[in-house]
């Protein structure tokens, strides 16, 4: 098996990926970031996320995915989404889950939430951190385990990732995406 593992998240100025109700608010949605994200997921061989995360895009039903859940014991096809495998990481390895899903190589896009991101911190080739500098979500859900005590950048650095030059995704709102790469 040969995978390139990439993470994707957009965060508020205070490092949140969702509001206090654990929902991504419209204030954190920008056309430039949505296009960047959708194009990346269209290139992915496999998408990995938790039960509460989903990209909700037109191509979503066609994408192969692993959905992390502790509610099951054995790997199984999601009865509501035939391209999705339900995976309990306490019962099967990532490689076993990929094999069950029929994916042996390619780019794996990890899209959250915080616990899912944490599982792959030692494996990311690139983590794409989008930031909306004018949005604040007090009491929201931090993008990574340890946020807001640490910034998202501090978390990525602590796992051996270093920032490259950011790209501007939305000039009107100052939204950028920075690739953080393994050194």
OpenMM code with the backbone's topology and positions (N, CA, C; nanometers):
from openmm import Vec3, app, unit

residues = "UNK UNK UNK UNK UNK UNK UNK UNK UNK UNK UNK UNK UNK UNK UNK UNK UNK UNK UNK UNK UNK UNK UNK UNK UNK UNK UNK UNK UNK UNK UNK UNK UNK UNK UNK UNK UNK UNK UNK UNK UNK UNK UNK UNK UNK UNK UNK UNK UNK UNK UNK UNK UNK UNK UNK UNK UNK UNK UNK UNK UNK UNK UNK UNK UNK UNK UNK UNK UNK UNK UNK UNK UNK UNK UNK UNK UNK UNK UNK UNK UNK UNK UNK UNK UNK UNK UNK UNK UNK UNK UNK UNK UNK UNK UNK UNK UNK UNK UNK UNK UNK UNK UNK UNK UNK UNK UNK UNK UNK UNK UNK UNK UNK UNK UNK UNK UNK UNK UNK UNK UNK UNK UNK UNK UNK UNK UNK UNK UNK UNK UNK UNK UNK UNK UNK UNK UNK UNK UNK UNK UNK UNK UNK UNK UNK UNK UNK UNK UNK UNK UNK UNK UNK UNK UNK UNK UNK UNK UNK UNK UNK UNK UNK UNK UNK UNK UNK UNK UNK UNK UNK UNK UNK UNK UNK UNK UNK UNK UNK UNK UNK UNK UNK".split()
positions = [
    Vec3(0.0841, -0.1177, 0.0000),
    Vec3(0.0000, 0.0000, 0.0000),
    Vec3(0.0888, 0.1242, 0.0000),
    Vec3(0.0499, 0.2190, -0.0823),
    Vec3(0.1268, 0.3423, -0.0938),
    Vec3(0.0307, 0.4603, -0.0919),
    Vec3(0.0365, 0.5359, 0.0164),
    Vec3(-0.0556, 0.6480, 0.0311),
    Vec3(0.0190, 0.7790, 0.0528),
    Vec3(-0.0403, 0.8851, 0.0046),
    Vec3(0.0006, 1.0209, 0.0382),
    Vec3(-0.1136, 1.0730, 0.1251),
    Vec3(-0.0833, 1.1092, 0.2495),
    Vec3(-0.1878, 1.1498, 0.3431),
    Vec3(-0.1852, 1.3008, 0.3599),
    Vec3(-0.3009, 1.3624, 0.3331),
    Vec3(-0.3152, 1.5065, 0.3430),
    Vec3(-0.4345, 1.5393, 0.4327),
    Vec3(-0.4183, 1.6426, 0.5143),
    Vec3(-0.5266, 1.6896, 0.5993),
    Vec3(-0.5797, 1.8216, 0.5471),
    Vec3(-0.7079, 1.8473, 0.5730),
    Vec3(-0.7743, 1.9702, 0.5259),
    Vec3(-0.8669, 2.0233, 0.6335),
    Vec3(-0.8513, 2.1538, 0.6654),
    Vec3(-0.9439, 2.2180, 0.7579),
    Vec3(-0.9398, 2.3689, 0.7348),
    Vec3(-1.0535, 2.4337, 0.7565),
    Vec3(-1.0572, 2.5793, 0.7643),
    Vec3(-1.0900, 2.6141, 0.9080),
    Vec3(-1.0173, 2.7153, 0.9600),
    Vec3(-1.0355, 2.7541, 1.0995),
    Vec3(-1.0578, 2.9036, 1.1106),
    Vec3(-1.1210, 2.9406, 1.2200),
    Vec3(-1.1406, 3.0809, 1.2543),
    Vec3(-1.0091, 3.1380, 1.3072),
    Vec3(-1.0075, 3.2674, 1.3326),
    Vec3(-0.8883, 3.3329, 1.3866),
    Vec3(-0.8463, 3.2735, 1.5203),
    Vec3(-0.9433, 3.2181, 1.5936),
    Vec3(-0.9132, 3.1578, 1.7231),
    Vec3(-0.8971, 3.0056, 1.7161),
    Vec3(-0.8780, 2.9517, 1.5949),
    Vec3(-0.8464, 2.8100, 1.5782),
    Vec3(-0.9630, 2.7141, 1.5823),
    Vec3(-1.0852, 2.7653, 1.5670),
    Vec3(-1.2040, 2.6802, 1.5755),
    Vec3(-1.2485, 2.6326, 1.4374),
    Vec3(-1.2976, 2.5091, 1.4311),
    Vec3(-1.3535, 2.4563, 1.3067),
    Vec3(-1.5055, 2.4504, 1.3115),
    Vec3(-1.5609, 2.4760, 1.4293),
    Vec3(-1.7064, 2.4738, 1.4473),
    Vec3(-1.7431, 2.5664, 1.5626),
    Vec3(-1.8707, 2.5985, 1.5688),
    Vec3(-1.9187, 2.6853, 1.6764),
    Vec3(-1.9424, 2.6037, 1.8034),
    Vec3(-1.9977, 2.6669, 1.9055),
    Vec3(-2.0204, 2.6003, 2.0342),
    Vec3(-2.1168, 2.4820, 2.0222),
    Vec3(-2.2017, 2.4820, 1.9198),
    Vec3(-2.2934, 2.3711, 1.8957),
    Vec3(-2.2331, 2.2610, 1.8101),
    Vec3(-2.1032, 2.2680, 1.7843),
    Vec3(-2.0291, 2.1697, 1.7040),
    Vec3(-2.0745, 2.1669, 1.5585),
    Vec3(-2.1170, 2.2835, 1.5080),
    Vec3(-2.1625, 2.2977, 1.3703),
    Vec3(-2.0730, 2.4004, 1.3010),
    Vec3(-2.0336, 2.3711, 1.1777),
    Vec3(-1.9561, 2.4687, 1.1011),
    Vec3(-2.0522, 2.5788, 1.0563),
    Vec3(-2.0336, 2.7017, 1.1086),
    Vec3(-2.1270, 2.8095, 1.0749),
    Vec3(-2.1005, 2.8661, 0.9362),
    Vec3(-2.2008, 2.9297, 0.8797),
    Vec3(-2.1854, 2.9930, 0.7482),
    Vec3(-2.0746, 3.0967, 0.7481),
    Vec3(-2.0473, 3.1578, 0.8632),
    Vec3(-1.9421, 3.2594, 0.8705),
    Vec3(-1.8040, 3.2018, 0.8426),
    Vec3(-1.7908, 3.0689, 0.8415),
    Vec3(-1.6630, 3.0023, 0.8146),
    Vec3(-1.6605, 2.9379, 0.6757),
    Vec3(-1.7577, 2.9740, 0.5941),
    Vec3(-1.7670, 2.9179, 0.4585),
    Vec3(-1.7405, 3.0277, 0.3562),
    Vec3(-1.6417, 3.0032, 0.2703),
    Vec3(-1.5989, 3.0997, 0.1690),
    Vec3(-1.5845, 3.0277, 0.0360),
    Vec3(-1.6312, 3.0907, -0.0706),
    Vec3(-1.6312, 3.0270, -0.2026),
    Vec3(-1.4927, 2.9789, -0.2444),
    Vec3(-1.3900, 3.0610, -0.2235),
    Vec3(-1.2549, 3.0217, -0.2633),
    Vec3(-1.2070, 2.8984, -0.1903),
    Vec3(-1.2338, 2.8902, -0.0607),
    Vec3(-1.1942, 2.7738, 0.0174),
    Vec3(-1.2762, 2.6525, -0.0224),
    Vec3(-1.4060, 2.6722, -0.0435),
    Vec3(-1.4913, 2.5592, -0.0847),
    Vec3(-1.4426, 2.5002, -0.2164),
    Vec3(-1.4042, 2.5849, -0.3121),
    Vec3(-1.3535, 2.5367, -0.4411),
    Vec3(-1.2221, 2.4612, -0.4229),
    Vec3(-1.1302, 2.5173, -0.3456),
    Vec3(-1.0025, 2.4514, -0.3174),
    Vec3(-1.0263, 2.3136, -0.2559),
    Vec3(-1.1135, 2.3076, -0.1565),
    Vec3(-1.1443, 2.1847, -0.0845),
    Vec3(-1.2092, 2.0818, -0.1772),
    Vec3(-1.3073, 2.1256, -0.2539),
    Vec3(-1.3774, 2.0335, -0.3446),
    Vec3(-1.2827, 1.9752, -0.4486),
    Vec3(-1.1965, 2.0571, -0.5052),
    Vec3(-1.1011, 2.0083, -0.6053),
    Vec3(-1.0037, 1.9074, -0.5439),
    Vec3(-0.9614, 1.9325, -0.4205),
    Vec3(-0.8720, 1.8379, -0.3528),
    Vec3(-0.9424, 1.7051, -0.3294),
    Vec3(-1.0661, 1.7100, -0.2838),
    Vec3(-1.1376, 1.5854, -0.2563),
    Vec3(-1.1685, 1.5087, -0.3837),
    Vec3(-1.1885, 1.5795, -0.4940),
    Vec3(-1.2104, 1.5110, -0.6221),
    Vec3(-1.0864, 1.4326, -0.6655),
    Vec3(-0.9677, 1.4736, -0.6185),
    Vec3(-0.8427, 1.4034, -0.6517),
    Vec3(-0.8132, 1.2889, -0.5558),
    Vec3(-0.8821, 1.2844, -0.4441),
    Vec3(-0.8522, 1.1858, -0.3400),
    Vec3(-0.9019, 1.0464, -0.3770),
    Vec3(-0.8219, 0.9474, -0.3433),
    Vec3(-0.8630, 0.8077, -0.3594),
    Vec3(-0.9551, 0.7665, -0.2454),
    Vec3(-0.9388, 0.8347, -0.1294),
    Vec3(-1.0141, 0.7988, -0.0105),
    Vec3(-1.0244, 0.9212, 0.0806),
    Vec3(-1.1404, 0.9384, 0.1437),
    Vec3(-1.1626, 1.0468, 0.2396),
    Vec3(-1.1851, 0.9822, 0.3759),
    Vec3(-1.1232, 1.0403, 0.4790),
    Vec3(-1.1354, 0.9874, 0.6146),
    Vec3(-1.1942, 1.0959, 0.7037),
    Vec3(-1.2978, 1.0612, 0.7788),
    Vec3(-1.3582, 1.1570, 0.8709),
    Vec3(-1.4373, 1.0856, 0.9794),
    Vec3(-1.4765, 1.1621, 1.0791),
    Vec3(-1.5572, 1.1094, 1.1881),
    Vec3(-1.7049, 1.1100, 1.1536),
    Vec3(-1.7848, 1.0581, 1.2451),
    Vec3(-1.9299, 1.0480, 1.2238),
    Vec3(-1.9958, 1.1834, 1.2030),
    Vec3(-1.9429, 1.2889, 1.2646),
    Vec3(-2.0074, 1.4194, 1.2576),
    Vec3(-1.9520, 1.5096, 1.1472),
    Vec3(-1.8559, 1.4621, 1.0720),
    Vec3(-1.7971, 1.5425, 0.9645),
    Vec3(-1.8456, 1.4910, 0.8297),
    Vec3(-1.8657, 1.5816, 0.7388),
    Vec3(-1.9025, 1.5459, 0.6015),
    Vec3(-1.8924, 1.6719, 0.5186),
    Vec3(-1.8445, 1.6585, 0.3944),
    Vec3(-1.8213, 1.7777, 0.3129),
    Vec3(-1.9462, 1.8311, 0.2435),
    Vec3(-2.0508, 1.7506, 0.2314),
    Vec3(-2.1795, 1.7926, 0.1752),
    Vec3(-2.1642, 1.8676, 0.0428),
    Vec3(-2.0998, 1.8033, -0.0525),
    Vec3(-2.0783, 1.8598, -0.1856),
    Vec3(-2.1479, 1.7722, -0.2891),
    Vec3(-2.1685, 1.8253, -0.4104),
    Vec3(-2.2377, 1.7476, -0.5132),
    Vec3(-2.1735, 1.6112, -0.5415),
    Vec3(-2.0401, 1.6029, -0.5378),
    Vec3(-1.9713, 1.4762, -0.5670),
    Vec3(-1.9578, 1.3848, -0.4460),
    Vec3(-2.0036, 1.4272, -0.3305),
    Vec3(-1.9849, 1.3497, -0.2072),
    Vec3(-2.0307, 1.2042, -0.2171),
    Vec3(-2.1478, 1.1749, -0.2740),
    Vec3(-2.1919, 1.0344, -0.2772),
    Vec3(-2.1010, 0.9421, -0.3588),
    Vec3(-2.0246, 0.9965, -0.4527),
    Vec3(-1.9374, 0.9136, -0.5360),
    Vec3(-1.8015, 0.8855, -0.4713),
    Vec3(-1.7666, 0.9580, -0.3675),
    Vec3(-1.6331, 0.9466, -0.3082),
    Vec3(-1.6253, 0.8298, -0.2103),
    Vec3(-1.5148, 0.7524, -0.2226),
    Vec3(-1.4888, 0.6458, -0.1247),
    Vec3(-1.4443, 0.7101, 0.0050),
    Vec3(-1.4914, 0.6529, 0.1152),
    Vec3(-1.4573, 0.7128, 0.2435),
    Vec3(-1.4517, 0.6098, 0.3544),
    Vec3(-1.3747, 0.6442, 0.4573),
    Vec3(-1.3750, 0.5729, 0.5842),
    Vec3(-1.4389, 0.6663, 0.6860),
    Vec3(-1.5379, 0.6165, 0.7568),
    Vec3(-1.6026, 0.6942, 0.8623),
    Vec3(-1.5674, 0.6289, 0.9955),
    Vec3(-1.4955, 0.7033, 1.0781),
    Vec3(-1.4555, 0.6505, 1.2073),
    Vec3(-1.5727, 0.6508, 1.3026),
    Vec3(-1.5907, 0.5376, 1.3695),
    Vec3(-1.6953, 0.5238, 1.4700),
    Vec3(-1.6546, 0.4145, 1.5675),
    Vec3(-1.6865, 0.4332, 1.6921),
    Vec3(-1.6596, 0.3302, 1.7914),
    Vec3(-1.7862, 0.2475, 1.8167),
    Vec3(-1.8896, 0.2718, 1.7395),
    Vec3(-2.0176, 0.2028, 1.7578),
    Vec3(-2.0224, 0.0658, 1.6911),
    Vec3(-1.9201, 0.0325, 1.6144),
    Vec3(-1.9179, -0.0977, 1.5472),
    Vec3(-1.7934, -0.1741, 1.5909),
    Vec3(-1.7952, -0.3043, 1.5705),
    Vec3(-1.6765, -0.3844, 1.6027),
    Vec3(-1.5991, -0.4178, 1.4755),
    Vec3(-1.6664, -0.4673, 1.3750),
    Vec3(-1.5985, -0.5103, 1.2525),
    Vec3(-1.6192, -0.4082, 1.1412),
    Vec3(-1.5238, -0.4023, 1.0506),
    Vec3(-1.5382, -0.3177, 0.9328),
    Vec3(-1.6654, -0.3557, 0.8594),
    Vec3(-1.7383, -0.2562, 0.8147),
    Vec3(-1.8634, -0.2832, 0.7446),
    Vec3(-1.8946, -0.1693, 0.6482),
    Vec3(-1.9708, -0.1995, 0.5459),
    Vec3(-2.0175, -0.0966, 0.4538),
    Vec3(-2.1296, -0.0200, 0.5224),
    Vec3(-2.1256, 0.1121, 0.5120),
    Vec3(-2.2310, 0.1958, 0.5689),
    Vec3(-2.3607, 0.1668, 0.4942),
    Vec3(-2.4670, 0.1274, 0.5648),
    Vec3(-2.5922, 0.0944, 0.4965),
    Vec3(-2.6562, 0.2143, 0.4259),
    Vec3(-2.6199, 0.3366, 0.4644),
    Vec3(-2.6772, 0.4560, 0.4021),
    Vec3(-2.5915, 0.5125, 0.2898),
    Vec3(-2.4634, 0.4749, 0.2856),
    Vec3(-2.3721, 0.5243, 0.1819),
    Vec3(-2.2873, 0.4076, 0.1321),
    Vec3(-2.3185, 0.3530, 0.0161),
    Vec3(-2.2477, 0.2332, -0.0302),
    Vec3(-2.0986, 0.2538, -0.0573),
    Vec3(-2.0517, 0.3771, -0.0753),
    Vec3(-1.9088, 0.4021, -0.0963),
    Vec3(-1.8346, 0.4281, 0.0345),
    Vec3(-1.9027, 0.4115, 0.1468),
    Vec3(-1.8424, 0.4404, 0.2764),
    Vec3(-1.8230, 0.3127, 0.3575),
    Vec3(-1.7069, 0.3043, 0.4206),
    Vec3(-1.6759, 0.1960, 0.5130),
    Vec3(-1.6782, 0.2519, 0.6540),
    Vec3(-1.7506, 0.1860, 0.7438),
    Vec3(-1.7493, 0.2216, 0.8851),
    Vec3(-1.6297, 0.1521, 0.9484),
    Vec3(-1.5474, 0.2306, 1.0192),
    Vec3(-1.4207, 0.1806, 1.0713),
    Vec3(-1.4040, 0.2172, 1.2179),
    Vec3(-1.3824, 0.1171, 1.3000),
    Vec3(-1.3468, 0.1373, 1.4402),
    Vec3(-1.1967, 0.1135, 1.4500),
    Vec3(-1.1168, 0.2189, 1.4700),
    Vec3(-0.9723, 0.2023, 1.4716),
    Vec3(-0.9206, 0.1181, 1.5884),
    Vec3(-1.0056, 0.0919, 1.6873),
    Vec3(-0.9652, 0.0027, 1.7965),
    Vec3(-0.9751, -0.1439, 1.7552),
    Vec3(-1.0448, -0.1704, 1.6443),
    Vec3(-1.0674, -0.3081, 1.6008),
    Vec3(-0.9920, -0.3450, 1.4731),
    Vec3(-0.9521, -0.2447, 1.3935),
    Vec3(-0.8830, -0.2725, 1.2666),
    Vec3(-0.7848, -0.1588, 1.2389),
    Vec3(-0.6744, -0.1927, 1.1750),
    Vec3(-0.5746, -0.0916, 1.1407),
    Vec3(-0.6231, -0.0078, 1.0227),
    Vec3(-0.5579, 0.1043, 1.0027),
    Vec3(-0.5878, 0.1894, 0.8877),
    Vec3(-0.5683, 0.1109, 0.7583),
    Vec3(-0.4608, 0.0349, 0.7502),
    Vec3(-0.4331, -0.0432, 0.6293),
    Vec3(-0.5417, -0.1489, 0.6056),
    Vec3(-0.5888, -0.2123, 0.7115),
    Vec3(-0.6979, -0.3099, 0.6970),
    Vec3(-0.8253, -0.2409, 0.6489),
    Vec3(-0.8523, -0.1223, 0.7020),
    Vec3(-0.9716, -0.0485, 0.6606),
    Vec3(-0.9610, -0.0066, 0.5139),
    Vec3(-0.8434, 0.0357, 0.4722),
    Vec3(-0.8238, 0.0733, 0.3316),
    Vec3(-0.8458, -0.0471, 0.2400),
    Vec3(-0.7899, -0.1604, 0.2785),
    Vec3(-0.8075, -0.2823, 0.1983),
    Vec3(-0.9551, -0.3193, 0.1891),
    Vec3(-1.0271, -0.3126, 0.2998),
    Vec3(-1.1699, -0.3426, 0.3007),
    Vec3(-1.2453, -0.2481, 0.2071),
    Vec3(-1.2028, -0.1201, 0.2049),
    Vec3(-1.2668, -0.0197, 0.1190),
    Vec3(-1.2233, -0.0311, -0.0266),
    Vec3(-1.1257, -0.1188, -0.0538),
    Vec3(-1.0800, -0.1388, -0.1910),
    Vec3(-0.9842, -0.0316, -0.2408),
    Vec3(-0.9095, 0.0294, -0.1498),
    Vec3(-0.8153, 0.1352, -0.1866),
    Vec3(-0.6757, 0.0930, -0.1430),
    Vec3(-0.5828, 0.0847, -0.2391),
    Vec3(-0.4473, 0.0399, -0.2092),
    Vec3(-0.3421, 0.1483, -0.2274),
    Vec3(-0.3788, 0.2585, -0.2914),
    Vec3(-0.2808, 0.3649, -0.3138),
    Vec3(-0.3540, 0.4944, -0.3461),
    Vec3(-0.2769, 0.6023, -0.3483),
    Vec3(-0.3319, 0.7315, -0.3844),
    Vec3(-0.3348, 0.8270, -0.2675),
    Vec3(-0.3978, 0.9413, -0.2914),
    Vec3(-0.4052, 1.0444, -0.1883),
    Vec3(-0.5234, 1.0169, -0.0959),
    Vec3(-0.4954, 1.0204, 0.0327),
    Vec3(-0.5982, 1.0064, 0.1362),
    Vec3(-0.6193, 1.1445, 0.1952),
    Vec3(-0.7433, 1.1932, 0.1922),
    Vec3(-0.7771, 1.3242, 0.2463),
    Vec3(-0.8455, 1.3057, 0.3813),
    Vec3(-0.7819, 1.3563, 0.4865),
    Vec3(-0.8371, 1.3495, 0.6210),
    Vec3(-0.9053, 1.4836, 0.6475),
    Vec3(-1.0380, 1.4799, 0.6766),
    Vec3(-1.1135, 1.6049, 0.6871),
    Vec3(-1.1751, 1.6289, 0.8250),
    Vec3(-1.1355, 1.5523, 0.9239),
    Vec3(-1.1760, 1.5833, 1.0609),
    Vec3(-1.2787, 1.4910, 1.1190),
    Vec3(-1.3076, 1.5242, 1.2382),
    Vec3(-1.2799, 1.6274, 1.3334),
    Vec3(-1.1492, 1.6126, 1.4070),
    Vec3(-1.1402, 1.6805, 1.5227),
    Vec3(-1.0143, 1.6893, 1.5953),
    Vec3(-0.9510, 1.5549, 1.6306),
    Vec3(-1.0295, 1.4598, 1.6761),
    Vec3(-0.9747, 1.3290, 1.7133),
    Vec3(-0.9242, 1.2550, 1.5896),
    Vec3(-0.9940, 1.2687, 1.4789),
    Vec3(-0.9511, 1.2048, 1.3539),
    Vec3(-0.8204, 1.2693, 1.3066),
    Vec3(-0.8141, 1.4020, 1.3076),
    Vec3(-0.6896, 1.4694, 1.2708),
    Vec3(-0.5741, 1.4190, 1.3567),
    Vec3(-0.5978, 1.4055, 1.4862),
    Vec3(-0.4928, 1.3625, 1.5794),
    Vec3(-0.4385, 1.2244, 1.5433),
    Vec3(-0.5253, 1.1335, 1.5013),
    Vec3(-0.4829, 0.9969, 1.4670),
    Vec3(-0.3779, 0.9938, 1.3572),
    Vec3(-0.3785, 1.0947, 1.2696),
    Vec3(-0.2894, 1.0948, 1.1546),
    Vec3(-0.1740, 1.1937, 1.1671),
    Vec3(-0.1597, 1.2604, 1.2822),
    Vec3(-0.0574, 1.3649, 1.2964),
    Vec3(0.0828, 1.3167, 1.2612),
    Vec3(0.1156, 1.1962, 1.2913),
    Vec3(0.2480, 1.1435, 1.2587),
    Vec3(0.2620, 1.0940, 1.1155),
    Vec3(0.1541, 1.1006, 1.0376),
    Vec3(0.1555, 1.0421, 0.9025),
    Vec3(0.1312, 1.1425, 0.7901),
    Vec3(0.0934, 1.2660, 0.8230),
    Vec3(0.0628, 1.3622, 0.7166),
    Vec3(0.1864, 1.3911, 0.6322),
    Vec3(0.1682, 1.3876, 0.5009),
    Vec3(0.2691, 1.4397, 0.4099),
    Vec3(0.2514, 1.5906, 0.4013),
    Vec3(0.1245, 1.6343, 0.3918),
    Vec3(0.0905, 1.7763, 0.3887),
    Vec3(-0.0393, 1.7965, 0.4647),
    Vec3(-0.0435, 1.9036, 0.5436),
    Vec3(-0.1681, 1.9443, 0.6068),
    Vec3(-0.2014, 2.0831, 0.5549),
    Vec3(-0.3189, 2.0990, 0.4928),
    Vec3(-0.3635, 2.2249, 0.4333),
    Vec3(-0.4488, 2.2988, 0.5354),
    Vec3(-0.3911, 2.4021, 0.5977),
    Vec3(-0.4589, 2.4797, 0.7009),
    Vec3(-0.5109, 2.6095, 0.6404),
    Vec3(-0.6429, 2.6150, 0.6204),
    Vec3(-0.7068, 2.7380, 0.5730),
    Vec3(-0.7459, 2.8199, 0.6948),
    Vec3(-0.7295, 2.9536, 0.6823),
    Vec3(-0.7603, 3.0413, 0.7946),
    Vec3(-0.8463, 3.1582, 0.7508),
    Vec3(-0.9485, 3.1838, 0.8320),
    Vec3(-1.0377, 3.2984, 0.8120),
    Vec3(-1.0066, 3.3977, 0.9238),
    Vec3(-0.9187, 3.4953, 0.8982),
    Vec3(-0.8667, 3.5805, 1.0050),
    Vec3(-0.9674, 3.6780, 1.0658),
    Vec3(-1.0816, 3.6966, 1.0029),
    Vec3(-1.1799, 3.7919, 1.0553),
    Vec3(-1.2989, 3.7239, 1.1227),
    Vec3(-1.2918, 3.5919, 1.1374),
    Vec3(-1.3996, 3.5164, 1.2014),
    Vec3(-1.3508, 3.4676, 1.3374),
    Vec3(-1.4327, 3.4869, 1.4373),
    Vec3(-1.4043, 3.4342, 1.5718),
    Vec3(-1.5246, 3.3505, 1.6157),
    Vec3(-1.4957, 3.2393, 1.6808),
    Vec3(-1.6006, 3.1496, 1.7287),
    Vec3(-1.5774, 3.1189, 1.8767),
    Vec3(-1.6064, 3.2151, 1.9641),
    Vec3(-1.5849, 3.1946, 2.1077),
    Vec3(-1.6584, 3.0699, 2.1577),
    Vec3(-1.5870, 2.9892, 2.2333),
    Vec3(-1.6470, 2.8675, 2.2880),
    Vec3(-1.6664, 2.7586, 2.1858),
    Vec3(-1.6086, 2.7764, 2.0664),
    Vec3(-1.6249, 2.6792, 1.9594),
    Vec3(-1.5410, 2.5543, 1.9798),
    Vec3(-1.5429, 2.4694, 1.8785),
    Vec3(-1.4676, 2.3441, 1.8809),
    Vec3(-1.3335, 2.3661, 1.8119),
    Vec3(-1.2243, 2.3441, 1.8861),
    Vec3(-1.0904, 2.3592, 1.8301),
    Vec3(-1.0661, 2.2604, 1.7181),
    Vec3(-0.9855, 2.3008, 1.6220),
    Vec3(-0.9612, 2.2151, 1.5058),
    Vec3(-0.8795, 2.0914, 1.5403),
    Vec3(-0.7913, 2.1023, 1.6389),
    Vec3(-0.7072, 1.9910, 1.6810),
    Vec3(-0.7221, 1.9696, 1.8306),
    Vec3(-0.6887, 1.8505, 1.8738),
    Vec3(-0.6793, 1.8234, 2.0166),
    Vec3(-0.5736, 1.9197, 2.0712),
    Vec3(-0.6069, 1.9908, 2.1772),
    Vec3(-0.5125, 2.0854, 2.2368),
    Vec3(-0.5373, 2.2307, 2.2008),
    Vec3(-0.6243, 2.2562, 2.1022),
    Vec3(-0.6616, 2.3933, 2.0665),
    Vec3(-0.7875, 2.4256, 2.1466),
    Vec3(-0.7954, 2.5359, 2.2186),
    Vec3(-0.7213, 2.6604, 2.2044),
    Vec3(-0.6031, 2.6801, 2.2979),
    Vec3(-0.5690, 2.5825, 2.3832),
    Vec3(-0.4530, 2.6019, 2.4698),
    Vec3(-0.3275, 2.6287, 2.3861),
    Vec3(-0.3197, 2.5638, 2.2715),
    Vec3(-0.2132, 2.5899, 2.1741),
    Vec3(-0.2796, 2.6320, 2.0443),
    Vec3(-0.2071, 2.7014, 1.9596),
    Vec3(-0.2609, 2.7403, 1.8295),
    Vec3(-0.2519, 2.6211, 1.7348),
    Vec3(-0.3304, 2.6231, 1.6267),
    Vec3(-0.3167, 2.5161, 1.5271),
    Vec3(-0.1729, 2.5060, 1.4745),
    Vec3(-0.1081, 2.6198, 1.4565),
    Vec3(0.0291, 2.6209, 1.4058),
    Vec3(0.1247, 2.5535, 1.5045),
    Vec3(0.1063, 2.5777, 1.6337),
    Vec3(0.1903, 2.5133, 1.7337),
    Vec3(0.1698, 2.3616, 1.7339),
    Vec3(0.0457, 2.3185, 1.7162),
    Vec3(0.0166, 2.1752, 1.7115),
    Vec3(0.0860, 2.1115, 1.5908),
    Vec3(0.0724, 2.1726, 1.4745),
    Vec3(0.1352, 2.1173, 1.3533),
    Vec3(0.2874, 2.1139, 1.3676),
    Vec3(0.3465, 2.2202, 1.4194),
    Vec3(0.4918, 2.2251, 1.4386),
    Vec3(0.5372, 2.1152, 1.5339),
    Vec3(0.4607, 2.0919, 1.6402),
    Vec3(0.4984, 1.9893, 1.7386),
    Vec3(0.4978, 1.8488, 1.6798),
    Vec3(0.4335, 1.8324, 1.5657),
    Vec3(0.4294, 1.7014, 1.4996),
    Vec3(0.5218, 1.6952, 1.3779),
    Vec3(0.6168, 1.7878, 1.3703),
    Vec3(0.7191, 1.7811, 1.2662),
    Vec3(0.6789, 1.8393, 1.1328),
    Vec3(0.5730, 1.9189, 1.1292),
    Vec3(0.5302, 1.9818, 1.0047),
    Vec3(0.5764, 2.1275, 1.0040),
    Vec3(0.6155, 2.1761, 0.8868),
    Vec3(0.6641, 2.3127, 0.8722),
    Vec3(0.5835, 2.3837, 0.7637),
    Vec3(0.5556, 2.5140, 0.7831),
    Vec3(0.4733, 2.5866, 0.6855),
    Vec3(0.5504, 2.6235, 0.5603),
    Vec3(0.4806, 2.6199, 0.4494),
    Vec3(0.5298, 2.6703, 0.3220),
    Vec3(0.4573, 2.8026, 0.2991),
    Vec3(0.4787, 2.8647, 0.1863),
    Vec3(0.4141, 2.9931, 0.1564),
    Vec3(0.2631, 2.9745, 0.1449),
    Vec3(0.1843, 3.0640, 0.2061),
    Vec3(0.0387, 3.0544, 0.1960),
    Vec3(-0.0117, 3.0999, 0.0592),
    Vec3(-0.1315, 3.0521, 0.0250),
    Vec3(-0.2020, 3.0924, -0.0964),
    Vec3(-0.3260, 3.1701, -0.0554),
    Vec3(-0.3575, 3.2743, -0.1284),
    Vec3(-0.4773, 3.3528, -0.1022),
    Vec3(-0.5964, 3.2857, -0.1693),
    Vec3(-0.6998, 3.2564, -0.0920),
    Vec3(-0.8199, 3.1916, -0.1446),
    Vec3(-0.9366, 3.2883, -0.1606),
    Vec3(-0.9410, 3.3928, -0.0781),
    Vec3(-1.0512, 3.4886, -0.0802),
    Vec3(-0.9962, 3.6234, -0.0373),
    Vec3(-0.9664, 3.7080, -0.1347),
    Vec3(-0.9043, 3.8380, -0.1060),
    Vec3(-0.9947, 3.9274, -0.0226),
    Vec3(-1.1243, 3.9266, -0.0496),
    Vec3(-1.2166, 4.0151, 0.0208),
    Vec3(-1.2218, 3.9859, 0.1708),
    Vec3(-1.1986, 3.8600, 0.2086),
    Vec3(-1.2068, 3.8208, 0.3490),
    Vec3(-1.0711, 3.7807, 0.4074),
    Vec3(-0.9647, 3.7902, 0.3258),
    Vec3(-0.8309, 3.7566, 0.3735),
    Vec3(-0.8089, 3.6098, 0.4011),
    Vec3(-0.8903, 3.5214, 0.3426),
    Vec3(-0.8789, 3.3779, 0.3681),
    Vec3(-0.7610, 3.3204, 0.2901),
    Vec3(-0.6749, 3.2500, 0.3622),
    Vec3(-0.5577, 3.1872, 0.3020),
    Vec3(-0.5557, 3.0383, 0.3337),
    Vec3(-0.4731, 2.9661, 0.2572),
    Vec3(-0.4448, 2.8260, 0.2913),
    Vec3(-0.2920, 2.8116, 0.2910),
    Vec3(-0.2417, 2.7494, 0.3968),
    Vec3(-0.0986, 2.7267, 0.4102),
    Vec3(-0.0728, 2.5767, 0.4096),
    Vec3(0.0132, 2.5301, 0.3182),
    Vec3(0.0511, 2.3884, 0.3231),
    Vec3(0.1586, 2.3682, 0.4305),
    Vec3(0.1334, 2.2780, 0.5218),
    Vec3(0.2288, 2.2398, 0.6238),
    Vec3(0.2830, 2.1043, 0.5828),
    Vec3(0.4140, 2.0964, 0.5612),
    Vec3(0.4752, 1.9746, 0.5075),
    Vec3(0.5694, 1.9095, 0.6085),
    Vec3(0.5778, 1.7791, 0.5974),
    Vec3(0.6680, 1.7026, 0.6840),
    Vec3(0.8106, 1.7353, 0.6434),
    Vec3(0.8956, 1.7610, 0.7452),
    Vec3(1.0353, 1.7954, 0.7163),
    Vec3(1.1214, 1.6715, 0.7164),
] * unit.nanometer
topology = app.Topology()
chain = topology.addChain("A")
for resn in residues:
    res = topology.addResidue(resn, chain)
    for name in ("N", "CA", "C"):
        topology.addAtom(name, app.Element.getBySymbol(name[0]), res)
